[in-house]
Amino acid sequence: MTTEQFAILGSLLLVSGALLIVGGALAWLSAQRKYSSWKSVSGIVTRVVSHSLSPADFHFYPEIEFQTQTGKIVRFESELGFYPARHKPGQKVSVWYDEANPDKATLDLGAAKWTAPLGLGIFGVIALSIGGIILAITAG
C-alpha cells in the first residue's frame, strides 16, 4: 500500500469511528427516552417455546404473562431467545411495558438497554484510534 492509500484508510477509519460513536450515543438516547416512560412490573413465564433459526440452530423464547397497573392481563413471547434455555415455566421475571400500548412489552434484561450503544461506542473508539495512528504515521 502506498502512503496515500494509508492516509485514505486512516481518514475512512476516523470518519467511521466518529459515526459509530454518534450512532452509539443516539441509540443510548433513544433507549433512555423509550424506557423512561415505560413501566416495570413482575411477570411469570407461562411456557418456553423453541424456534429454529436454521436446521442446526434453535433458541428458546419465554412466553410471559403480566398484569398492567390498570389490571389488564397481557401475554407476550419475548423477542429475546436464549440457548440454552434461560427460563422455566413458573419463573418470575421483570418486564418493561409501554402504558399506552401494553402489548409492546419486553423482558427486562438490564444489559439489553445498553449493550448496542456500548458496542457501537467501543468499536467507534477503536476505529477512531486506529485511524488516528495511521494518519499520524503517514504524516510523519
Secondary structure, 3 states (H helix, E strand, C coil): CCHHHHHHHHHHHHHHHHHHHHHHHHHHHHHHHHHHCEEEEEEEEEEEEEEEEECCEEEEEEEEEEECCCCCEEEEECCCCECCCCCCCCCEEEEEEECCEEEEEEECCHHHHHHHHHHHHHHHHHHHHHHHHHHHHHHC
